[in-house]
Amino acid sequence: MDQLHDIRNGVDAVLGIMAEREYAASTIKTHRGILNSLIKFMEKNNYATLEESVGLSFIKERTGVVMDGFWGKGNRKINTQLKPVQNLFYYINNGDLTFFMRSKLKPFECPSAFEAEYQLFQKEYRERNYTNATIICNNNIVRRLLIFLQKKNQFLR
């Protein structure tokens, strides 16, 4: 059985969505080449699932650059290699492909002391059917507050 069957289907789906959304033929061709190389890399290294660490190992092999995550600054070569991998990773985790800019900042990691409260906020957003823009704005404020409280708590000890 093909261990990478789901990954191959994900690649086909991403490229199909890009075609449906009228991405440039050259962009689709570039994505196809990079994603096919990713599959070959995964086969060669016996990876069965696409995790962020696998994608980052692939980027290191292709560019020689070690990255901490799918975020941060990158040159044109890194960005060209990373975007198709990031799109596939997003599709596999979310079942769709959406346009987004690769953040230069590390993704938010909720301080463990506030994880339950943070998850309650996220649940409340969904229950109230908030728009994505409202959720993003509210999360920016909540995240800054939680980080502030965590730092404040460290000074009080």
Steps between C-alpha positions, in 0.01 A plus 500: 500500500614853422587666833483843340160450335337773712788740431475435125124562516570821691744614231241429230235687698722805559596519133135453400385781728772726364384426144134562593598833654689592185850514641759565232609188311862573594410513871319167478794350311744623768279363779466165320877465462573588861222278637616207284850555638353501851339161436831361369674641810242333724539167317880519520491575873215259585257765622138384500331823617556865428581684819652844527836347593498294178426810294780689673745214437402513134559878492840451662595242238383725215640831625763418761314719750386377841165650602320483834155491343285608206544858622785747493694692241608329185659584172342435162647149475366398842159655436471329159570160657302556819169635366392180317591290805314738728195494269496119500543491877212747537279298265567173680415657836202713388356335189523819295751741358486865592726790421717608790829672544772311680541672833835643595408437865492171684143374544338572834553237767261546787671503841406171664361677807232661279426219254153417638388863497638555151312195370178633661544821299547301179188293573296814573605655167367197313177487701433868433584458128756781503656586167863412439597867510340543843666184631840615376462845660376357828772233506771761449383680813452183704839365396680820599319493836592137568865558415502812721345306790748217455795743513350683797456170684865409439610825667275439801660166588 
